């Protein structure tokens, strides 16, 4: 009798363990799906005494690495999140489309909605460089929707009597796909812009070139490309990123050195690797703060 009771207890423990494992697997699977099909808004504040008073509390929304992704019908999830921020401008920092599965209709639909929310400024990413002749179709659409395309140039952003600089760099893959020379390419192009001493916001797809932006004294860099390291580990961060390799230095978040701050978006879509782990797609919202001493 005692042997039978012990056997039943053992069987019961086994079934409890199996049930627990099954519940854990279902919860984990549900979390993985949820974290890949929903988008979060990540907010940052960037303060500087160099900002004119008119730009105090101005807000910039950063849309990066869409890769033709869709979150809801006509990307309604993205549009709703961006509308709630009431941005003063929207920065689109490359890889709006994916070169391996290009869908101009998805891109055009989103851009049409974004330009109705706030003025939009755009720079290319590596996937635009890989489009070949099809890139001209994309650029024609962007211009039709009144998006300002920053081809290695800067334009003023004016508020009242004050203005700051908005600069943008083309992705270096348009020139040379050799990673060893790309930072030099970006640094040269940035230097050739002859930026003034006014506060400068730079849109550039490539966060790995932070040292180039730092050397030119850029105040704020808005970037993407790294996809948050694709798979993120607690206390460690991203695992792998394009052009940075394993355990990338600039995978997501805010980085500051001297007077330069760079904010790297984890991006929205995926490309070569079709899913993310512990790395929700994100839109970034940046509030500018004018420091007064």
Secondary structure as UniProt FT lines:
FT   HELIX           2..37
FT   STRAND          39..48
FT   TURN            49..50
FT   HELIX           53..55
FT   TURN            56..57
FT   STRAND          59..63
FT   TURN            67..68
FT   HELIX           73..75
FT   HELIX           76..85
FT   STRAND          89..93
FT   TURN            99..100
FT   HELIX           104..115
FT   TURN            116..117
FT   STRAND          119..123
FT   HELIX           126..129
FT   TURN            130..133
FT   HELIX           134..144
FT   TURN            145..146
FT   STRAND          148..149
FT   STRAND          153..159
FT   TURN            160..161
FT   STRAND          162..168
FT   HELIX           172..174
FT   HELIX           179..192
FT   STRAND          200..206
FT   HELIX           207..209
FT   HELIX           210..215
FT   TURN            216..217
FT   STRAND          220..224
FT   HELIX           227..229
FT   STRAND          231..233
FT   TURN            234..236
FT   STRAND          237..238
FT   STRAND          240..241
FT   TURN            242..244
FT   STRAND          245..246
FT   STRAND          253..257
FT   TURN            258..259
FT   STRAND          260..264
FT   STRAND          281..290
//
